[in-house]
């Protein structure tokens, strides 16, 4: 299998009783310009210890200092086996094709699990050449005619030119395809079949104005049918590109 994948106030000898109550209740600094209502002589050592715990309680540090404080939240480990079984079960319900990759997703963490014959490129694109094809690869400016079937991480089909009844036609180098799809088709040959796994950074933009609502991996099965040369023609004020 291939894995792609944060000084206490000085203690006076005589301390106003009512001031001590205010400090304990609100955790605030010593009141200014306030005359004491009574004078209670307190042992300085005991007072300092008492003020120290009052400071901790007022500042919220007591919870971190005492053993009976709140529990530390433990992170859930990345349970590969559970996530793999969960993804495989969903994919079976969606009738995915053979050798379909698995996606182990836990929140924003994702790992791609695919057979060893899948190749991972430096860009992050993952692909498998099912059939190599023959002839030359397309160049920028040329038009490619192809069929494809698109899937999401759960193996649910999201688009298919076969179901639409006609292949897609796009000129390469014109931003007509998402980056991962164009990279995956530009070195194919006519007659070739390839499965590509597109990471989010090579996928479509995400937002309310697009079809995609979240950043996920996408899988496409592509069949390249033909390549056509294109030329620009101008007739009067009208200009277009013709491919044949």
C-alpha positions in Angstrom: 0.0 0.0 0.0 1.1 3.6 -0.7 0.5 6.3 1.9 0.2 9.7 0.4 -0.8 11.8 3.0 1.2 26.4 22.4 4.8 40.0 42.2 2.3 39.9 44.9 1.5 43.1 46.6 3.6 43.7 49.7 1.9 42.6 52.9 1.2 45.3 55.5 1.5 44.6 59.2 -2.0 46.1 59.6 -4.5 45.3 56.9 -8.1 46.6 56.6 -10.6 43.8 57.1 -13.1 45.1 54.6 -10.4 45.6 51.9 -9.4 41.9 52.2 -13.0 40.9 51.5 -13.1 43.0 48.4 -9.9 41.5 47.1 -11.0 38.0 47.7 -14.4 38.5 46.0 -13.2 40.3 42.8 -9.6 39.5 42.5 -8.9 43.2 41.8 -5.9 45.3 42.8 -5.8 47.1 46.1 -8.4 49.8 46.4 -7.1 53.3 46.1 -7.9 56.2 48.5 -10.1 54.1 50.6 -10.0 54.5 54.4 -10.0 51.2 56.4 -13.2 50.5 58.3 -11.2 48.4 60.9 -7.7 47.4 61.5 -6.9 43.8 62.2 -3.3 43.0 63.1 -2.4 39.8 61.3 0.7 37.7 61.5 2.8 38.7 58.4 3.8 35.2 57.5 0.2 33.8 57.6 -1.0 36.9 55.7 1.5 36.4 52.9 0.5 32.8 52.5 -3.2 33.8 52.6 -2.7 36.4 49.9 -0.8 34.0 47.8 -3.7 31.6 47.6 -6.1 34.5 47.1 -4.0 35.6 44.1 -4.1 32.2 42.6 -7.9 31.9 43.0 -8.5 35.4 41.5 -6.2 34.9 38.5 -7.4 31.4 37.6 -4.0 29.9 38.3 -5.4 27.7 41.1 -6.8 25.3 38.6 -3.4 24.7 37.1 -1.6 24.5 40.5 -3.9 22.1 42.4 -4.1 18.4 41.7 -7.9 18.5 41.7 -8.0 20.8 38.7 -9.8 20.1 35.4 -8.7 17.1 33.3 -6.5 17.5 30.3 -8.2 16.7 27.0 -6.5 13.8 25.2 -6.2 13.8 21.5 -7.9 10.9 19.7 -5.2 8.8 17.9 -5.4 8.5 14.1 -7.1 5.1 14.0 -6.1 3.8 10.5 -7.9 0.5 10.7 -11.2 2.0 11.8 -11.0 4.8 9.2 -10.1 2.4 6.4 -12.9 0.0 7.2 -15.3 3.0 7.4 -14.2 4.3 4.0 -14.3 0.9 2.4 -17.8 0.2 3.6 -19.1 3.5 2.1 -17.3 2.8 -1.1 -18.8 -0.6 -1.5 -22.3 1.0 -1.0 -21.4 3.4 -3.9 -20.2 0.5 -6.1 -16.7 1.9 -6.8 -14.6 0.4 -9.6 -11.8 -2.1 -8.9 -8.6 -0.9 -7.3 -10.2 2.3 -6.1 -8.0 4.3 -3.6 -9.1 4.7 0.0 -9.1 7.9 2.0 -8.5 7.9 5.7 -10.0 11.2 6.9 -10.0 12.4 10.5 -11.1 16.1 10.5 -8.5 17.9 8.4 -6.1 15.0 8.3 -6.3 12.8 5.2 -4.2 9.9 4.0 -4.5 8.3 0.6 -4.1 4.5 0.5 -3.7 3.0 -2.9 -2.0 0.0 -4.5 1.7 0.1 -5.1 1.4 0.6 -8.9 -0.1 4.1 -8.3 2.6 6.8 -8.8 2.9 9.9 -6.7 4.3 13.0 -8.4 6.2 15.9 -6.7 3.1 18.1 -7.3 1.0 15.7 -5.1 -0.9 14.2 -8.0 -1.4 10.5 -7.8 -2.0 8.4 -11.0 -2.3 4.9 -12.4 -1.9 4.2 -16.1 -4.5 1.6 -16.9 -3.8 1.6 -20.6 -0.8 3.5 -22.2 -2.3 4.6 -25.6 -0.3 5.3 -28.7 1.1 8.4 -30.5 2.1 11.8 -29.3 1.1 13.6 -26.2 -0.9 16.8 -26.5 0.7 20.2 -26.4 -0.5 23.6 -25.1 -2.9 25.1 -27.7 -4.1 21.7 -29.0 -7.6 20.5 -28.3 -8.1 17.1 -26.4 -11.2 15.1 -26.7 -11.8 12.7 -23.8 -14.3 10.9 -21.6 -14.1 10.9 -17.9 -15.9 9.8 -14.7 -15.4 11.8 -11.5 -15.7 10.5 -8.0 -15.4 12.0 -4.5 -13.5 10.4 -1.5 -16.5 8.2 -0.7 -16.5 6.8 -4.2 -19.7 8.5 -5.1 -19.9 9.5 -8.8 -20.1 13.3 -9.2 -19.9 13.6 -13.0 -19.6 11.5 -16.1 -19.3 12.3 -19.8 -20.4 8.7 -20.6 -23.8 9.5 -19.0 -24.0 12.8 -20.7 -23.7 11.0 -24.0 -20.8 13.0 -25.5 -17.1 13.5 -24.7 -15.5 16.7 -23.4 -13.3 18.9 -25.6 -10.8 21.4 -24.1 -7.8 23.3 -25.4 -4.8 22.8 -23.1 -3.0 25.8 -21.7 -6.1 28.0 -21.6 -7.1 27.4 -18.0 -10.1 25.3 -19.2 -9.3 22.5 -16.7 -8.4 22.5 -13.0 -4.6 22.2 -12.5 -4.6 18.5 -11.4 -6.7 17.4 -14.3 -4.6 19.2 -16.9 -1.4 17.8 -15.4 -2.9 14.3 -15.5 -4.1 14.5 -19.2 -1.3 16.4 -20.8 1.1 13.5 -21.0 -1.4 10.9 -22.0 -1.6 9.4 -25.5 -4.7 8.8 -27.7 -6.4 5.6 -26.6 -4.8 5.8 -23.2 -6.8 5.3 -20.0 -5.6 6.7 -16.7 -7.0 7.2 -13.1 -5.8 10.3 -11.4 -6.2 11.3 -7.7 -6.2 15.1 -7.4 -5.3 16.6 -4.0 -7.2 19.7 -2.8 -4.3 22.1 -3.7 -4.6 21.0 -7.4 -8.4 20.9 -7.4 -11.1 23.5 -8.1 -11.6 26.6 -6.1 -13.9 26.2 -3.0 -16.7 28.6 -2.0 -20.4 29.4 -2.3 -20.0 30.4 -6.0 -18.6 27.0 -7.0 -20.0 23.5 -7.2 -17.5 22.3 -4.5 -18.3 23.1 -0.8 -15.2 21.6 0.8 -11.6 20.8 0.0 -11.4 17.1 -0.7 -9.5 14.7 -2.9 -11.1 13.9 -6.2 -10.7 10.8 -8.4 -11.1 10.8 -12.2 -11.0 8.0 -14.7 -9.9 9.5 -18.0 -10.0 8.0 -21.5 -8.2 10.2 -24.1 -9.8 9.8 -27.5 -8.0 12.2 -29.8 -5.9 15.3 -30.2 -6.6 18.1 -32.7 -4.4 21.0 -33.9 -6.1 24.4 -33.5 -5.7 27.6 -35.5 -7.1 31.1 -35.1 -9.1 32.6 -38.0 -10.3 36.1 -38.4 -13.1 37.2 -40.6 -13.6 41.0 -40.5 -14.2 41.9 -36.9 -14.9 38.3 -35.9 -12.1 36.0 -34.6 -12.3 32.5 -33.3 -10.2 29.3 -32.9 -10.9 26.2 -35.1 -9.6 22.8 -34.2 -9.5 19.8 -36.5 
